[in-house]
Each structure stands twice: as C-alpha cells, then as structure tokens.
Amino acid sequence: MSTAFISHPDCHRHDMGAGHPECPQRLGAIEDWLIAHGVDVALDRHEAPRAELKSLERAHSARYVAELKAELEALEQQAKAGVPNPMKALDPDTCANAFTWSAALRAAGAAVQATDLVVDGRAENAFCAVRPPGHHATRDQTMGFCFFNNVAVAARHALDVRGLDRVAVIDFDVHHGNGTEDILAGDDRVLMVSIFQDPLYPYSGTEPKGANMLNVPVPPYTRGAEVREMIESLWMPALERFKPQMIFVSAGFDAHRDDELAQLGLVEADYEWITLRIMDVARRHAKGRIVSCLEGGYDLGALARSVGVHLRTLAGI
C-alpha cells in the first residue's frame, strides 16, 4: 500500500505579502527535503482538484462560502484587468491575493481527494502538502491564515458522502484548532483530540465546546517527553474507546523548538513518535486509514525536517 502525496502549484501562488510567516517557500522547503533525502520517489503523487462548493458547505455555511468566493474572485478579476498584485486583508493576520481562491479550493480539494483515495483502498494513507492551512477557519469566519477548514471538510466528506460512522481528528499544531472545534463540536460521529500551547493565539480551547472534544493545553517551554506523556495518558485511552474508522490529522509543526511563533520544544523524534502512535490506533481500528493535512510550521528548516520524518513514518521507509 502506498502513501499518497497531494499538492498543486496553485498552493505555491497564494501569497500574503513580504515577511508573512505563512509563505510560499514553506512548500518549496518540504519539496527540497523530500528530493534531497530520496523520499519523493516513495510517494504516490497526485495533483489536487478544486473542491466543489457542496463539499465546502458540509463544514461552512453557504453564506460564508458565497461571500468568500465573491471577495476572492474579485481579486482574480482585478489581476486579469491589469491591476498589479491585488491584495485584500480579511483579518489582521490573513490576506488574499489573486491566486488565493484557487489555492483555497485546491487545499480543501486535496483533503477530499485524499479521503477518497484512502477509503477506496488506493492508498493506505495520505499527506496533503497544501496552503492555505485550515484549522482556524470556523464555520463562518476566515482567521489565522485560514480560509476553508480542510480537515473538517474532509471529515464531513468521510461521514456524509463515504458513509463512515466514526472518525477522529488529531491536531498537534502548536495553536488550538478553534475552527475545527467550532465546526465539529457536538457531532458525536467525531472525536477530536488536540494538544496546543496555552496561552497562545487564538486564546481558546481551555473550555471545550462539546463532549467530543479532548483539548490538552500545555504551558510554554514544555518539552517533548512531557508532551508524549500527555498524549499517552490522555489521547490514547480516548481514541481506543472511540475506535475511529478513519483518522484525520491537522499536522502543524510549529511546536518545534526552532519555530519562533511559539515556545514549545518538540523535535523531529517527537513528530516521528506521534505519527507512530497515530498509526498504531489506525491499524487497530481504521484499517490503517489516515489523512494528514499540513497546518502550521514556519521555520523552514524545522518544517522540512519534521514533515520529512512524518512522511517517512507514514510511508514506512
């Protein structure tokens, strides 16, 4: 069984401006590492399709999708009319350019395609190397570099279209996945487990919004051994009880000790360990089925190495 690797050139073209940490170079750094270490040849590559609006509306309100579509397509039209590099700020952290609409559709479309590949048995697991990321996008709001919630869109596709009864969402980004929680809280077909630095943007998660949310806030400067202990004692029993038929991962690598946007102390070996524990649960309950989507990670070297070990582990190489 193969590991699918899904991306698209449009995801490189989305750009929020000079100096923004969520930059196109993130995907280039990952690609360079995979090629340099020979991992690229072990992956089954796919080009991400554009998500259909009905897929987005399983996680977001139709009004939000329509309004965002209008705003972002207006930037495309400005570029076609000759306006040089049109941009629009949608919140203090999140900007769009003429390629953002297509990139956002490709990012969500990658997650849906990955779900289909894995459910159909054409891949054992999948990684979506996409941007913009998704886990801060709520049902009705763009925020935190995110436009559509890629993992939530994919999870709802697995449940509502592919007929699964139970899926887990695992979020190890250093920031709380408030958008995913907003969308999936109260849906008893989903168990979401997460670990994140607290206090830190978006300053949420300490009070879960639903009984299906297991949020584990950790203080700044927590290191890998302590994070592993929390995951082992809190996540694993909950996942074992829930017995997910598929696992979705919000794979943010900004808890790395080299990442300057936060103050946790994970290293590559910790991401390898977390991936192995996720795979253990998936083998026992989900036929190995995992879809992982890139979220944060802003130190280019640390990001590339961490994604590399995550992919090596998923692919068993």
Secondary structure as UniProt FT lines:
FT   STRAND          3..7
FT   HELIX           10..13
FT   TURN            18..19
FT   HELIX           25..36
FT   TURN            37..38
FT   HELIX           40..42
FT   STRAND          44..47
FT   HELIX           53..56
FT   TURN            57..59
FT   HELIX           62..80
FT   TURN            81..82
FT   STRAND          87..91
FT   TURN            92..93
FT   STRAND          94..97
FT   TURN            98..99
FT   HELIX           100..119
FT   TURN            120..121
FT   STRAND          125..128
FT   TURN            135..136
FT   TURN            144..145
FT   HELIX           150..160
FT   STRAND          167..171
FT   HELIX           178..184
FT   TURN            185..186
FT   TURN            188..189
FT   STRAND          190..197
FT   TURN            201..202
FT   TURN            211..212
FT   STRAND          213..218
FT   TURN            220..221
FT   HELIX           224..230
FT   HELIX           231..235
FT   HELIX           236..242
FT   STRAND          247..251
FT   TURN            254..255
FT   TURN            257..258
FT   TURN            260..261
FT   STRAND          265..266
FT   HELIX           268..285
FT   TURN            287..288
FT   STRAND          290..294
FT   HELIX           300..315
//
